[in-house]
Amino acid sequence: MEKAIQELKKIDADVHVLSGVDALLGWDQETYMPPEGLETRGEQLAMIEGLAHDRLTDPAVPGLLAELGSTDSNPMGDASLSEEHRRYLRCFRRAWARAAKLPGDFVRERARAVSASQAAWIEARATDDFPAFEPHLAKMVDFAKREAACLDPAAKPYDVLLDQYEPGIDQAKLAELFSELKAGLSALLDKIRSRPQVDDSALKRPCPPGKQETFSRRAMALLSFDSGSGRLDLSAHPFTTTIGHGDVRITTRYHERNFASSIMSTVHETGHALYELGLPERWKRSCLGDAVSMAVHESQSRFWENLVGRGLPFWKGQFGALKADIAPVIDDLGLTDFYRALNKVEPSLIRVDADEVTYSLHVILRFELEAALVSGSLSTRDVPGAWNEAMRSLLGVVPPDNASGCLQDIHWSMGSLGYFPSYALGNLYSAQFAQAMRKELGDIDGDFARGEFGRALGWLRLNLHDRGSSLTPTELVLDLTGASLSVRPFLSYLEGKYAGIYGF
Amino acid sequence: MEKAIQELKKIDADVHVLSGVDALLGWDQETYMPPEGLETRGEQLAMIEGLAHDRLTDPAVPGLLAELGSTDSNPMGDASLSEEHRRYLRCFRRAWARAAKLPGDFVRERARAVSASQAAWIEARATDDFPAFEPHLAKMVDFAKREAACLDPAAKPYDVLLDQYEPGIDQAKLAELFSELKAGLSALLDKIRSRPQVDDSALKRPCPPGKQETFSRRAMALLSFDSGSGRLDLSAHPFTTTIGHGDVRITTRYHERNFASSIMSTVHETGHALYELGLPERWKRSCLGDAVSMAVHESQSRFWENLVGRGLPFWKGQFGALKADIAPVIDDLGLTDFYRALNKVEPSLIRVDADEVTYSLHVILRFELEAALVSGSLSTRDVPGAWNEAMRSLLGVVPPDNASGCLQDIHWSMGSLGYFPSYALGNLYSAQFAQAMRKELGDIDGDFARGEFGRALGWLRLNLHDRGSSLTPTELVLDLTGASLSVRPFLSYLEGKYAGIYGF
């Protein structure tokens, strides 16, 4: 059986090498590719994704899995295998089973369509032209439905899509969590609105990109992002991507009149990168060494961005450096005023710029719309109206145009339906993990105020990063926190934080 | 038969898509890749090169070629095929025949070894440590010999290697051309040495990289490098690479104390890029749309760098812009003094910085050494001694260390033995093509002085770029110039130019 495991691992390693190549093609498309290279890039992505699919669905795989006793009902295989091999089999089988059900031609056709759709979306957003993008969106919804039908024709299509980003969660469970979350956030928002608003005008002062970059790079280094194993570049939409072991790249963008946005965005992506860089080297090029889920990934970015990076202890240590790096922009600002401005709560139009209280409401809106798109109860043509109506009802604001409404996010243009809920789940995970971390480590705020992040990162590396995908997200949260995923730690974290800021 | 052609073209297109991916992996390794990503990159390059090799050697190919009547002795196939199809078959068969003789494992093993060897060379050059690089060099020589043995065990190994860069040329023919070239250059060098030396100290004044870049980008635009279809980046060693149709990238580097070097280097790479961008779109992703040979490629870079970019007419038009872009560095310099300084002839250590007269002598040295390495008459351990001895005999200078001696070039570290002669052949082609161009276009110097390069580029596009690989280099030079490749046009161009500069 050892030989069968080794053969699976060889296939898995090849798939990982190809997926790193795919990541480089994608990274380059967003950062440095000249515009005329787009058509070629679509061909290249389709080729590599097709080859990765072919490799993963090698005709030898079913026989190898059978030899190892792995079946749909017993994915971990023969009981005589080591625990590590059994977890590996579960993990590999999951990836393989999805791929095996998708025809290679479907994968190639979709890769080409995604490349064209992304380009159309960029153009449509720039010109506020939803009708120009709508046919692509319709295609993406269709691909999502076809994918779901291939993967599990008996299940609800949206559940099938959700499962690929967050194994073990479905629409019903999300609806339950999100309903509790919505109620809690709305109540908190009401309390905040009853108090005098914070003044954040100092954060809107012009600040040259070069100065923003200086502090961004300082923050990356402070949080132990190893510049020998990664990069920071510019792109229209910040993201993190892994080219391979020792090569994890993040991007950011600078807004002249919103320096805090780009800094926090860099810290956010640094959080993603620290997770990728902390994945166990012993399992490199193996699905066991991959991140466990999108939501857990997001918990890492949001932990560093929000629970650390928007916290008072962090800025006790770093405010002086920020003032110096971007001088003279906020020379006259005090720490408390800066901290309150950085955490101002106000319903607004753009998800990525939303505060910690309203952010998840943006996500719930997308969850509801994409579930309706996939079930067919919402047509792509009606997205702008439905979007604006939901914004009014959830946040009390209505976008003046589609560019700052339903065209703002890249996800649907990439066909990633089912991805958005991960962002809100990430918030929940981050608070629940942080609670467990504090219980074990004690006064980490003191560390943060001293500019020391090693104990917190060490805890995450040991308990979370180093586990790779050996546990499911459900197992992981239970193991780390002794409880299943819950809305409470996140709401209680927010209540404590904003009670202090808004004085209620 | 149409169907068989289409099937070959499909395979060919896939190979081209993969080779663009390979180019991106290589480009990224030299420009942006973080150092820890190197091991992964080696795996990725090996994977992609292996897959491209597998695709090109698809088991269906021999049958398709046979169906089309293409054989070793009649590569163009059935006489009833169109001229374009017959030329396509010749071209495809050549690429396929080489690949089919190389085992896939050999290709993958070599890709991995090259990646490690390049990294070792960078380190060895930085620390002037030839012994650390020598085992890699020995491996590269061994790969080259094994490759030659696979491709044609009956032929002289070095001839087999030369053929892949410049079809139709062999060591004996090169020795003959180079012997005439060496004699002509030595005689010219003696004449120059009998005259007072030119003062080029103004070119060594400190000049900030940003200013060098401003003029470099101006020159690229002036020569019609379309920024929507390419990029300029930084790398240790300037190069041009094609990611695909509409995506051709060049790199340069800036020396604070040698601004002319980086500017001319950018113009050189722009010449390569103009060729790639001028290859016929109708044959994209087909071997018929590839550059015809390395030496013809080099003729394009050297035409723009030397025959145009180091010429007095060019600077009559651009000297004012250069002075302004890099002000105040050469505010006090006159056009004639600048032109003479830019063309100073002086034997020196580094090939890429050599003047037009001594440059080819550097190439002849490498030709002689690599031929000896491949034949076995020179051992890799004896390279430094042989290098220094040849430098003394050919150029009268001896490197103080191996970093500025036998470790200066990247080529051998990549296993590219047989490549160097292309540089000197490129000089010969460039002068011979320019002679034909002048005959047809008349006063192109007047164009250049007015900053107009469209007629010259148009001539090259029509007569050379647009032909792709439909002609062999031998056919091409005959078609364009009415003669086979000769040393005379190049020597006569140099004699005319330097008689003016040195006054003999």
Interface residues (C-beta under 8 A of the other chain):
Chain A: D14 V17 L18 G20 V21 L24 L25 D28 Y32 M33 P34 P35 E36 G37 L38 E39 T40 R41 E43 Q44 M47 I48 L51 D226 S227 G228 S229 G230 R231 D233 I243 G244 H245 G246 D247 R249 R285
Chain B: D14 V17 L18 G20 V21 L24 L25 D28 Y32 M33 P34 P35 E36 G37 L38 E39 T40 R41 E43 Q44 M47 I48 L51 D226 S227 G228 S229 G230 R231 D233 I243 G244 H245 G246 D247 R249 R285
